[in-house]
């Protein structure tokens, strides 16, 4: 397809994903692996938990010694010592004996169950205890007695060895995204490092001499640079390590130099602005002649897409490593919609994920008047989706500069190319952004 042709949304996306290759796997320390995708099955080297342990503060006992125990007729046992978490040299619980035991502590030899401290007098000789006294303060000490007011079944309040995972089992499978619970499991089974595809490094760069950074004073004809902030946040939300570059003025040489400086830390470059047909569309001027002739399809191609907003788009690769670059339009809504449709899937493809796209739903359109859409273009309108009623309502107008409406939207309403309008109650596709 030539650069002068009108591209469909699907063809443009297919072209991007066809050129993206997942990043090569690396070995990372656990704290650095969060958000990354496993490229190996992780098996359990030792059972978890690795030993029988108590799930309660209480007393480790033999079940026969507390059979039939009640408050009126308590079982009186000799206390032979304390067992704390991490204890070694465990005492052996014999007939008529008990050991004070803390949550997580290993079950001592001879013991068959744990009696919660609340079912005993705590060694005080009085009524039911409410808590386990600190070591050294227990009235019964090592040679005292404890009265048990209730019987227990064998293995009561005991976490059995391997009850979480057994040695040799697959703890996490290839393709798993490592979130906090998965990082915790890896640590629990003793893994300090793991082999993953790293989170892609995405550099976001906005262009325009009119752009001023937030916090600075606006001059005549100037606006704040919101795109680079929004797209950097969106890249992080997609799973990337994102770096924001301050706005570059409308100078092709300056932009080209800025991009070349960023190549060293980029797996993907995203620019915003300067891709239309204006006299100062600097991205097209700077990158149209950039090529990597040794790579088929190298360089950056600028296109017109059959979509609204987001008609002007650019895609290609630059630099010695053929780093992918996506050039997005400068209008805030256009750039964000373009990011969701094209950049987010590219980031997730670099991560090696199978699920590249936002979830979708079908919803009934809730509107006071029919929505119009340019025939032959796929339109994406901001909306709010109600999953309880299965309805979606538009937010704001269709203008590509209306960023306030975008901030209140949680979805995109999709009007296909074949439709020029959508009436109230019509079933529409919805791209869920939350």
C-alpha positions in Angstrom: 0.0 0.0 0.0 1.5 3.4 -1.0 1.9 6.2 1.5 -0.6 8.3 -0.5 -3.4 5.8 -0.1 -5.9 5.9 2.7 -5.1 3.2 5.3 -7.7 1.5 7.4 -7.3 1.3 11.1 -6.9 -2.4 10.9 -4.2 -2.3 8.1 -2.2 0.3 10.0 -2.3 -1.7 13.2 -1.4 -5.0 11.4 1.6 -3.2 9.8 2.8 -2.1 13.2 2.4 -5.4 14.9 3.9 -7.2 12.0 7.1 -5.3 12.5 7.3 -5.6 16.3 9.3 -8.4 17.8 9.2 -9.3 21.6 12.3 -8.1 23.5 15.0 -10.7 24.2 14.7 -12.3 27.6 17.1 -11.3 30.4 17.7 -12.5 34.0 16.4 -9.9 36.5 16.4 -9.6 40.3 12.9 -10.0 41.7 12.4 -6.3 42.5 13.2 -5.4 38.9 11.1 -8.1 37.4 7.7 -6.7 38.5 5.5 -6.2 35.5 7.6 -8.4 33.3 6.6 -11.6 31.5 8.1 -15.0 32.4 9.8 -16.9 29.6 10.2 -20.1 31.6 8.2 -22.4 33.8 9.2 -21.9 37.5 9.2 -25.1 39.5 9.1 -25.4 43.2 12.4 -26.6 44.7 11.1 -27.2 48.2 7.6 -27.7 49.6 5.8 -24.7 50.8 5.4 -24.5 53.7 8.6 -26.6 54.2 7.5 -28.0 57.6 4.3 -28.5 59.6 3.6 -25.3 61.5 1.1 -23.7 63.8 -1.6 -21.4 62.4 -2.4 -20.1 65.9 -0.8 -19.0 69.1 -1.5 -21.7 71.6 -0.3 -25.1 72.9 1.0 -28.1 70.9 -0.6 -31.2 72.4 -1.4 -34.9 71.9 -5.1 -35.3 71.0 -5.6 -38.2 73.5 -4.5 -35.9 76.3 -7.3 -33.4 75.7 -10.0 -35.7 74.7 -13.2 -34.8 76.5 -11.8 -31.6 78.0 -14.2 -28.9 79.1 -14.3 -25.8 81.3 -15.8 -27.8 84.1 -13.3 -30.7 83.6 -10.2 -29.2 82.0 -7.3 -31.3 80.9 -4.3 -30.4 83.0 -1.0 -30.7 81.1 2.6 -30.0 82.1 4.2 -27.3 80.0 7.7 -28.3 78.8 8.8 -25.1 77.0 8.3 -22.6 74.2 8.4 -23.1 70.5 8.7 -19.8 68.5 8.9 -19.2 64.8 12.4 -20.1 63.6 13.0 -22.4 66.6 15.4 -25.2 66.4 16.1 -28.0 68.9 12.4 -28.6 69.4 11.2 -30.3 72.6 9.4 -33.6 72.3 5.8 -33.6 73.6 5.1 -36.7 75.5 2.0 -38.1 77.4 0.4 -35.4 79.6 2.6 -32.7 78.2 2.2 -29.5 76.1 4.5 -26.9 74.5 3.6 -23.2 74.1 3.7 -22.5 70.4 3.5 -19.4 68.4 2.0 -18.8 64.9 4.3 -20.0 62.2 6.4 -22.1 64.6 7.2 -25.7 63.7 5.1 -28.4 65.2 7.3 -30.2 67.8 7.8 -34.0 67.7 5.1 -35.9 69.5 2.5 -33.2 69.1 -0.6 -33.9 66.9 -2.5 -30.6 67.1 -2.6 -27.1 68.4 -5.0 -25.8 71.0 -5.6 -22.0 70.6 -4.6 -20.1 73.7 -8.3 -18.9 74.0 -9.3 -22.5 74.7 -7.0 -22.6 77.8 -6.3 -20.6 80.9 -2.9 -19.5 79.5 -1.3 -21.1 82.5 -2.9 -18.6 84.9 -4.9 -21.1 86.8 -8.0 -18.9 86.2 -10.5 -18.5 83.4 -10.1 -18.5 79.6 -7.0 -16.6 78.4 -7.4 -13.9 75.7 -3.9 -13.7 74.6 -0.5 -15.5 74.7 1.8 -13.8 77.2 5.3 -12.9 76.0 8.1 -15.5 76.6 9.4 -15.2 80.2 6.1 -13.8 81.5 4.0 -16.9 81.3 3.0 -18.0 84.9 3.5 -21.6 84.1 7.0 -21.0 82.7 8.8 -24.2 81.5 7.7 -26.3 84.5 4.2 -25.1 85.1 0.8 -26.3 84.0 -1.9 -25.3 81.6 -5.6 -26.1 81.8 -7.2 -27.0 78.4 -10.9 -26.4 78.2 -11.7 -28.0 74.8 -10.7 -31.1 72.8 -9.1 -30.9 69.3 -9.0 -33.3 66.4 -5.6 -34.4 65.0 -4.0 -31.8 62.8 -6.3 -29.0 64.1 -4.7 -25.6 63.6 -1.7 -27.1 61.8 -0.5 -26.0 58.4 0.8 -29.1 56.8 4.1 -29.3 55.0 3.4 -28.8 51.2 -0.2 -27.6 51.7 0.5 -24.6 49.6 2.7 -26.1 46.9 4.6 -29.4 46.6 8.3 -29.7 45.5 8.4 -30.2 41.8 5.1 -28.5 41.0 5.0 -25.6 38.5 4.7 -22.5 40.6 4.3 -20.1 37.7 4.0 -20.9 34.0 5.7 -19.3 31.0 3.8 -16.1 30.0 2.8 -15.1 33.5 2.9 -11.4 34.2 4.8 -10.8 37.5 2.7 -8.8 39.8 3.1 -8.4 43.6 1.6 -11.9 44.5 3.8 -13.6 41.9 6.9 -11.8 43.1 6.0 -12.9 46.7 5.6 -16.5 45.6 9.0 -16.5 43.8 10.6 -15.1 47.0 8.8 -17.7 49.2 10.2 -20.6 47.1 13.7 -19.1 47.3 14.1 -17.6 43.8 16.3 -14.5 43.8 16.3 -14.0 40.0 14.0 -14.9 37.2 14.2 -15.0 33.4 11.7 -12.6 31.8 11.1 -10.3 28.9 11.9 -6.9 30.2 9.5 -4.0 30.3 10.1 -2.0 27.1 11.7 1.4 27.4 9.4 4.0 25.7 10.5 7.5 25.0 7.7 10.1 24.5 8.6 13.3 22.8 6.2 16.1 21.9 6.9 18.8 19.3 5.7 22.4 18.8 7.2 25.9 19.4 3.9 26.8 21.1 4.3 24.3 23.9 5.2 25.4 27.4 5.9 23.1 30.3 3.3 23.1 33.2 4.3 25.4 36.0 5.8 28.0 33.6 4.0 31.2 32.5 2.1 31.2 29.3 3.1 33.7 26.6 0.9 34.9 23.8 -0.1 32.1 21.5 1.3 29.4 23.8 -0.3 26.3 25.4 0.8 23.8 28.0 2.4 20.6 26.8 -0.2 18.0 28.0 0.4 15.3 25.4 3.8 14.2 26.6 2.5 13.8 30.2 -0.6 11.9 29.1 1.2 9.6 26.8 4.0 8.9 29.2 1.4 8.0 31.8 -0.4 5.8 29.3 2.9 4.0 28.4 3.5 3.2 32.1 -0.1 2.0 32.4 0.5 -0.3 29.5 3.5 -1.8 31.3 6.5 0.1 29.9 9.3 2.0 31.5 8.5 5.4 30.1 10.6 8.5 29.7 9.2 11.9 28.9 11.3 14.4 26.9 10.4 18.1 27.1 8.8 19.6 24.0 11.0 20.3 21.0 10.5 23.4 18.9 9.5 23.3 15.3 13.0 22.8 14.0 13.8 19.7 12.0 17.5 19.6 12.9 16.7 20.0 16.6 14.1 17.3 16.5 16.4 14.9 14.6 19.2 15.5 17.1 16.8 15.0 20.1 15.6 11.7 18.7 19.1 10.5 18.0 20.0 11.3 21.6 17.1 9.2 22.9 17.8 6.1 20.8 20.3 4.8 23.4 17.5 4.3 26.0 14.6 3.5 23.7 13.0 0.2 22.7 10.1 2.3 21.2 9.9 6.0 20.3 6.6 7.9 20.3 6.3 11.5 19.0 3.3 13.7 19.1 2.6 16.6 16.8 3.9 17.7 13.4 2.6 14.8 11.2 -0.1 16.7 9.3 0.2 18.8 6.1 1.0 22.2 7.7 4.0 24.3 6.8 5.5 23.6 10.2 4.9 19.9 10.5 8.4 19.2 11.7 8.2 15.5 12.4 7.4 14.8 8.8 10.2 17.1 7.7 12.7 15.6 10.1 11.9 11.9 9.6 10.6 11.5 6.0 14.2 11.3 4.8 15.4 9.1 7.7 16.0 5.6 6.5 17.8 2.4 7.4 18.2 1.0 3.9 19.7 -2.3 5.1 16.3 -3.1 6.7 13.4 -3.9 4.4 10.6 -1.3 5.1 13.0 0.8 7.2 12.5 4.5 7.7 9.4 6.3 8.7 6.3 6.4 6.5 3.5 9.0 7.0 0.0 8.0 6.3 -3.6 9.1 6.3 -6.0 6.8 8.1 -9.7 6.4 7.6 -10.4 7.3 11.3 -11.6 10.3 13.3 -9.8 11.6 15.4 -6.3 10.6 14.4 -6.2 10.8 10.6 -2.5 11.6 10.2 -0.1 8.9 11.5 3.5 7.9 11.0 5.3 4.6 11.6 8.6 3.1 10.9 12.0 2.4 12.4 15.1 4.5 12.8 18.7 4.2 14.0 21.3 1.4 13.9 19.0 -0.9 16.0 16.0 -0.2 13.8 14.1 1.2 16.8 10.3 1.3 16.1 8.9 4.8 16.0 5.2 5.8 16.0 4.4 9.4 15.1 1.0 10.5 16.5 -1.0 13.7 15.7 -0.7 16.7 18.0 -4.3 17.3 19.1 -4.7 15.9 22.6 -7.6 13.6 21.9 -6.2 12.4 18.6 -2.9 11.5 20.2 -4.5 9.6 23.1 -6.9 7.7 20.9 -4.0 6.9 18.6 -1.9 5.7 21.5 -4.7 3.3 22.7 -5.2 1.9 19.3 -1.6 1.6 18.1 1.0 2.3 20.7 -0.4 0.3 23.6 -0.6 -3.0 21.5 3.0 -2.3 20.3 4.2 -2.0 23.9 2.5 -5.2 24.9 3.8 -7.0 21.9 7.3 -6.0 22.9 6.6 -7.5 26.3 5.7 -10.8 24.8 2.1 -10.6 25.9 -0.6 -12.5 24.0 -3.5 -10.1 25.1 -2.5 -6.9 23.3 -5.7 -4.9 23.2 -8.1 -3.2 25.6 -11.2 -5.3 26.4 -14.4 -4.5 24.4 -18.1 -4.7 25.2 -21.4 -4.2 23.3 -23.6 -1.5 24.8 -26.8 0.3 24.0 -26.2 3.9 23.1 -27.8 6.3 25.6 -28.1 9.8 23.9 -30.6 12.6 23.5 -29.9 12.8 19.8 -28.4 10.6 17.1 -24.6 10.7 16.8 -23.2 11.6 13.4 -20.1 10.1 12.0 -18.2 10.8 8.7 -19.0 8.0 6.3 -16.0 6.0 5.3 -14.2 6.7 8.6 -14.1 4.8 11.9 -15.0 7.3 14.6 -14.0 7.0 18.2 -16.0 9.1 20.6 -15.4 9.5 24.3 -18.0 7.9 26.6 -19.0 6.5 30.0 -20.0 2.9 30.2 -22.4 1.5 32.7 -21.9 -2.3 33.0 -24.9 -2.7 35.2 -27.4 -1.4 32.6 -25.2 -2.3 29.5 -25.4 1.3 28.3 -22.9 3.9 27.1 -23.3 7.6 27.0 -21.1 10.1 25.0 -19.1 12.6 26.9 -18.3 16.0 25.2 -18.3 16.6 21.5 -16.2 15.1 18.7 -13.6 17.8 18.6 -10.0 16.4 18.8 -9.0 19.2 21.1 -11.6 18.5 23.8 -9.3 17.0 26.5 -11.6 17.8 29.4 -14.2 15.4 28.1 -11.5 12.7 27.8 -10.6 13.1 31.4 -14.2 12.1 32.4 -14.5 9.2 29.9 -13.9 5.6 30.7 -14.4 4.2 27.2 -14.3 4.9 23.5 -17.5 4.5 21.5 -16.8 3.0 18.1 -18.9 4.1 15.1 -17.8 1.9 12.1 -16.9 3.2 8.6 -20.1 2.0 7.1 -22.3 4.1 9.4 -23.0 7.8 9.1 -25.0 7.9 12.4 -26.0 6.0 15.5 -29.5 6.4 17.0 -30.3 6.3 20.7 -30.6 2.6 21.8 -28.4 1.3 19.0 -25.9 -1.4 19.9 -22.3 -0.1 19.6 -18.9 -1.4 20.2 -17.1 0.1 23.3 -13.4 0.0 24.0 -13.0 0.0 27.8 -10.2 2.2 29.0 -10.3 1.5 32.8 
